[in-house]
Amino acid sequence: MTDPAKVRRHAERVRELVASVVRSQIKDPRLGMITITDARITADLRDATVFYTVLGDAAEQAGTAAALESAKGMLRSTVGKALGLRHSPTLTFVLDNVQDHVKHIDDLLAQARSADAEVQRIAAGAAYAGDAQPYRVDDESEESDAGSDESDDVSSAARDRR
């Protein structure tokens, strides 16, 4: 079994290698504004998944996917030589929809803020169902007065013993 730290190092190295090759060696006009966000490699170091984002619309994303698919062989040989492994890992490219997730989370936060504002608006005009102070305040003051008389008796008895 392969060491997990070694797998993480190789995955990071795959991400760096693919990013540098895409930036410097691939001259495909279909390749858009691409960012390699992450890479994951299996424990046996045979399959690597590379996540990327593309700035632009669906047509640019499709063009970039086609460009990466056509350059997969060159990328695989470059990664295999650089890693020095017996078997070069197969590369799979997956579009990472970070912007869509961010937009969805922002929409959910906006809904939560509006719901909180509505609850605060309703709570501002609310009134108590019963008394504002449901506890008896008079009984507590009588008990504390009786307790203070007993403590005075104990302290005077202690003074008398001295």
Secondary structure, DSSP 8 states (H G I E B T S, - for coil): ---HHHHHHHHHHHHHHHHHHHHHT---TT--EEEEEEEEE-TTS-EEEEEEEEES-HHHHHHHHHHHHHTHHHHHHHHHHHHT-SS--EEEEEE--HHHHHHHHHHHHHHHHHHHHHHHHHHHT---SS-SS-S-HHHHHHHHHHHHHHHHHHHHHHHHH-
